[in-house]
Amino acid sequence: MATVTLGDIRAARERIAGKIERTSIVLSASLSEGLGVPVQLKLEHRQTTGSFKLRGASNAVASLDAEEKARGVVAASTGNHGRALAHAAKLEGMRAVICMSRLVPKNKLDEIRRLGAEIRIVGNSQDDAQQEVERLVTEEGLVMLPPFDHPAIIAGQGTLGLEVMEQVPDAALVLVQLSGGGLASGVAAAVKGIRPGTRVVGVSMARGAAMKASLDAGRPVLVEELPTLADSLGGGIGLDNRLTFAMCRDLLDDVVLLSEDEIAAGIRHAYEQEREIVEGAGAVGIAALLAGKVKAEGPVVVLLSGRNIDMQLHKKIVCGEMPSISERAA
């Protein structure tokens, strides 16, 4: 069975050295006091492009040969992978085309456009956008670098797990965002490869959690993509998923789902108690602890995966207003 190993992740770290930030980890006094165990926050939302996605994108681009770089790259994205790939491609002077659905927030579109990538808006789901990606690969010869189900992407995201285990070597629990599984499988492979006894729990939203539905079914399944505060966690895992489904199945100890109110509470806590601005997906680990959906034993590491939230939306949430479904899709 194809997989990504600890050796692959260590090689990725060498490949992307100097292209990403080694992000800090800090103790959350409020969460530690409330749970009675040390809770460390991995500040990956401070990564160069505002999310962990730069790790995988940088490794994937660096793994291309000269002929592939000359052809350019294309990907479907809910926003953060597109921004990261646009950044990595720009550094190499490459063409990048990012295909997205109408559910992707405008602030993320603007940042991708600012980095010089071409944008294609197609349909109402990640699956719709993926059809445009496949057309561009066939008709224009672009190289597809998907957001999660790709060995170089997974290995790049796994470098985050290496840093976590160096910074908190006795971590008993790591909470990681779960969408298509690139981050979760990469981090779990690194963490379990170094300290097999550490629990790794995937966290997602209740509205349209494709990987959780697929794990429950025992195979990749289609799930309707719905507006959510955790928009970065939307999208399917692909019915022909080659890597992340099996890795998440084999490496994750549990998966928990959160309501929209619980995600909003995580965003508010990050701002009011930790003085950090995070998007909905970035806040799900904090939200899971606040909601009591994971048992915190021993040192806990919570990944804050991204900060790319519309600031008007953020303002409403921290002021206690719950945005409507239409606002979440705006």
Disulfide bonds with the S-S distance in Angstrom:
none
